[in-house]
Amino acid sequence: MQKSGNASALILGAFIFIGLASLGFLLGNAAVEVKQYERSVTVKGLSEREYTADIVIWPIQFAAAENDLSALYGSLEKNTAKIKTFLIENGVSEDEVTFSAPAITDKSAQQYGSGVRPEFRYTALQTVTVYSKNIDAVRKVMTSLSSLGKQGIVFTGGDYQSQTEYLFTRLNEVKPEMIEEATRKAREVAEKFASDSDSQLGKIKRASQGQFSINARDKNNPHIKNVRVVSTVEYYLSD
């Protein structure tokens, strides 16, 4: 009876040992597979292209000075009309030209006991703004605007408010193609890495699209925009 009990215990122990060994083997294989599955490589892909801006905002600022306020307004209206006519004659549409309210300064109100009387009591700054999609026509007019200076118009510039802006508004049109290119280039880099490390490239583990940047190609050609995006992609690797 005792021998029978010992035999049963031995058999039970053998089964438990075999079960634990099998479980350990399976867990070991699973751990190895998980470890292999966690191998990955992170790469970046760049897409960079040049496009011409599709909108130009050109503020034309000029100054006037008079001792009589009504004469000052008359001078502003006359010069504004000259600029508008000049723009239209050179290919700018009338509906692309707008005028801001003039900024008028009374010099006598700014005297603080200095006793120095200014030559002109009133000065004014007027801005004529061109908002156009016809980049070529506007850029051509820019080069000939100085001819109006011979007619007595005093143009000002150099400050932030008088700087010309070139806008690229078609980003949504080019986004899909550029993202596709950046992702394709990232995969090419990943495939080269996998080949060099004797690995197989797997599926994408995670991916992130970088922000698009739009900048002037160079300071002499602000109307030509450099558009770029960098995609970061992480791929699984396997032996």
C-alpha positions as CSV (number, residue, x, y, z in Angstrom):
1,M,0.0,0.0,0.0
2,Q,2.9,2.3,0.9
3,K,4.7,1.3,-2.4
4,S,1.5,2.2,-4.3
5,G,1.3,5.6,-2.7
6,N,5.0,6.3,-3.4
7,A,4.5,5.3,-7.0
8,S,1.5,7.6,-7.3
9,A,3.5,10.5,-5.8
10,L,6.4,9.8,-8.2
11,I,4.1,9.8,-11.2
12,L,2.4,13.0,-10.0
13,G,5.8,14.6,-9.4
14,A,6.9,13.6,-12.9
15,F,3.8,15.1,-14.4
16,I,4.3,18.3,-12.5
17,F,8.0,18.5,-13.5
18,I,7.1,17.9,-17.2
19,G,4.4,20.5,-17.0
20,L,6.7,23.1,-15.4
21,A,9.4,22.3,-17.9
22,S,7.0,22.7,-20.8
23,L,5.7,26.0,-19.4
24,G,9.2,27.3,-18.9
25,F,10.0,26.4,-22.5
26,L,6.9,28.1,-23.8
27,L,7.5,31.2,-21.7
28,G,11.1,31.2,-22.8
29,N,10.2,31.1,-26.5
30,A,7.6,33.8,-26.0
31,A,10.1,36.0,-24.2
32,V,12.5,35.6,-27.1
33,E,9.8,36.3,-29.7
34,V,8.7,39.4,-27.8
35,K,12.3,40.6,-27.5
36,Q,12.8,40.1,-31.2
37,Y,9.5,41.8,-32.0
38,E,10.6,44.9,-29.9
39,R,13.6,45.5,-32.1
40,S,13.1,48.6,-34.2
41,V,14.8,51.4,-36.0
42,T,13.8,55.0,-36.1
43,V,14.5,57.0,-39.3
44,K,13.6,60.4,-40.8
45,G,12.5,61.3,-44.3
46,L,12.7,64.7,-45.8
47,S,10.6,66.3,-48.5
48,E,11.7,69.7,-49.7
49,R,10.4,71.7,-52.7
50,E,10.3,75.2,-54.2
51,Y,7.1,76.9,-55.1
52,T,6.3,80.4,-56.3
53,A,4.2,82.5,-53.9
54,D,0.6,83.0,-55.0
55,I,-0.2,86.2,-53.2
56,V,1.7,89.4,-52.8
57,I,0.9,92.2,-50.3
58,W,2.7,95.3,-51.2
59,P,2.3,98.4,-49.0
60,I,3.3,101.6,-50.8
61,Q,3.9,104.3,-48.2
62,F,4.5,108.0,-48.9
63,A,4.7,111.2,-46.9
64,A,3.4,114.7,-47.3
65,A,3.9,117.9,-45.4
66,E,2.0,121.3,-45.4
67,N,1.2,124.2,-43.1
68,D,-2.5,124.1,-44.0
69,L,-4.5,121.0,-43.1
70,S,-6.8,121.2,-46.1
71,A,-3.8,121.6,-48.4
72,L,-2.3,118.5,-46.8
73,Y,-5.4,116.5,-47.5
74,G,-5.4,117.8,-51.1
75,S,-1.8,116.7,-51.5
76,L,-2.6,113.2,-50.2
77,E,-5.5,112.8,-52.5
78,K,-3.5,114.0,-55.5
79,N,-0.6,111.6,-54.8
80,T,-2.9,108.7,-54.1
81,A,-4.6,109.2,-57.4
82,K,-1.3,109.3,-59.2
83,I,-0.2,106.0,-57.6
84,K,-3.5,104.3,-58.3
85,T,-3.4,105.4,-62.0
86,F,0.2,104.3,-62.3
87,L,-0.5,100.8,-60.9
88,I,-3.5,100.3,-63.1
89,E,-1.6,101.3,-66.2
90,N,1.0,98.8,-65.4
91,G,-1.2,95.7,-65.0
92,V,-2.5,95.9,-61.5
93,S,-6.3,95.5,-61.2
94,E,-8.3,98.3,-59.6
95,D,-9.9,96.0,-57.1
96,E,-6.4,94.9,-56.0
97,V,-5.6,98.4,-54.7
98,T,-6.8,99.7,-51.3
99,F,-6.1,102.9,-49.2
100,S,-5.6,103.3,-45.5
101,A,-6.6,106.4,-43.5
102,P,-3.7,108.8,-43.4
103,A,-1.7,109.2,-40.2
104,I,-1.5,113.0,-39.6
105,T,0.8,114.6,-37.1
106,D,0.5,118.2,-35.8
107,K,4.1,119.3,-35.1
108,S,3.0,122.4,-33.1
109,A,1.2,120.1,-30.7
110,Q,4.5,118.2,-30.1
111,Q,6.6,121.3,-29.1
112,Y,7.6,121.2,-25.5
113,G,9.0,124.7,-25.0
114,S,11.9,124.1,-27.4
115,G,11.1,127.3,-29.2
116,V,12.0,125.8,-32.5
117,R,9.3,126.2,-35.1
118,P,9.1,123.4,-37.6
119,E,9.1,124.2,-41.3
120,F,5.7,122.4,-41.8
121,R,3.1,122.3,-39.1
122,Y,1.4,119.1,-40.5
123,T,3.0,115.9,-41.7
124,A,1.2,112.8,-42.9
125,L,1.9,109.2,-43.9
126,Q,-0.4,107.5,-46.4
127,T,-0.4,103.8,-47.4
128,V,-1.6,102.4,-50.7
129,T,-1.7,98.6,-50.5
130,V,-1.6,96.2,-53.4
131,Y,-3.1,92.7,-52.6
132,S,-2.7,90.6,-55.8
133,K,-2.2,87.1,-57.1
134,N,-0.4,88.4,-60.2
135,I,3.1,88.1,-58.7
136,D,4.9,88.8,-61.9
137,A,3.0,92.0,-62.8
138,V,3.4,93.4,-59.3
139,R,7.1,92.7,-59.2
140,K,7.5,94.4,-62.5
141,V,5.7,97.5,-61.2
142,M,8.0,97.6,-58.1
143,T,11.0,98.2,-60.2
144,S,9.5,101.2,-62.0
145,L,7.8,102.9,-59.0
146,S,10.7,105.3,-58.6
147,S,9.5,107.1,-61.7
148,L,6.7,108.6,-59.6
149,G,9.3,110.2,-57.3
150,K,10.1,112.5,-60.2
151,Q,6.5,113.8,-59.8
152,G,7.1,114.9,-56.3
153,I,5.9,111.9,-54.3
154,V,8.1,111.2,-51.3
155,F,8.1,107.4,-50.7
156,T,9.1,106.1,-47.3
157,G,10.0,102.6,-46.3
158,G,12.3,100.4,-44.3
159,D,10.0,99.8,-41.3
160,Y,8.1,96.6,-40.5
161,Q,4.7,98.0,-41.7
162,S,6.0,98.9,-45.2
163,Q,7.6,95.5,-45.9
164,T,6.3,93.5,-48.9
165,E,4.9,90.0,-48.0
166,Y,4.7,87.0,-50.2
167,L,2.3,84.3,-49.2
168,F,2.1,80.6,-50.3
169,T,-1.5,79.5,-49.6
170,R,-1.6,76.2,-51.5
171,L,-0.1,74.1,-48.7
172,N,-3.1,71.8,-48.5
173,E,-2.7,71.0,-52.2
174,V,0.9,69.9,-51.9
175,K,0.8,68.3,-48.4
176,P,-0.3,64.7,-49.4
177,E,2.4,64.4,-52.1
178,M,5.1,65.8,-49.9
179,I,4.2,63.5,-46.9
180,E,4.2,60.5,-49.3
181,E,7.6,61.5,-50.5
182,A,9.0,62.0,-47.0
183,T,7.6,58.6,-45.8
184,R,9.0,56.9,-48.9
185,K,12.5,58.3,-48.2
186,A,12.3,57.3,-44.6
187,R,11.5,53.7,-45.6
188,E,14.5,53.8,-48.0
189,V,16.8,54.7,-45.2
190,A,15.2,52.0,-42.9
191,E,15.6,49.4,-45.6
192,K,19.3,50.3,-46.0
193,F,19.8,50.0,-42.3
194,A,18.0,46.6,-42.1
195,S,20.2,45.4,-45.0
196,D,23.4,46.5,-43.4
197,S,22.4,44.8,-40.1
198,D,21.2,41.5,-41.7
199,S,17.7,42.2,-40.6
200,Q,14.3,42.2,-42.2
201,L,12.2,45.4,-42.2
202,G,8.8,45.0,-40.6
203,K,5.7,47.1,-40.2
204,I,5.5,50.6,-39.0
205,K,5.6,50.7,-35.2
206,R,4.8,54.4,-35.0
207,A,5.1,57.5,-37.2
208,S,4.9,61.2,-36.7
209,Q,4.6,63.9,-39.3
210,G,6.8,67.0,-38.6
211,Q,5.5,70.5,-39.1
212,F,5.6,72.1,-42.5
213,S,7.9,75.1,-42.8
214,I,7.6,77.8,-45.5
215,N,10.4,80.2,-45.9
216,A,11.9,82.4,-48.6
217,R,14.5,80.6,-50.7
218,D,16.9,83.5,-50.1
219,K,16.7,87.2,-49.2
220,N,16.9,88.3,-52.9
221,N,14.0,86.1,-54.0
222,P,11.3,86.3,-51.3
223,H,8.6,85.3,-53.8
224,I,10.2,81.9,-54.2
225,K,9.2,79.7,-51.2
226,N,11.1,76.7,-49.8
227,V,8.5,74.3,-48.4
228,R,9.8,71.3,-46.3
229,V,8.6,68.6,-44.0
230,V,10.4,65.9,-42.1
231,S,8.5,62.6,-41.2
232,T,9.8,60.4,-38.4
233,V,9.0,56.7,-38.7
234,E,9.8,53.8,-36.5
235,Y,9.9,50.3,-38.1
236,Y,10.0,46.9,-36.5
237,L,13.0,44.7,-37.3
238,S,13.3,41.0,-37.4
239,D,16.0,38.4,-38.2
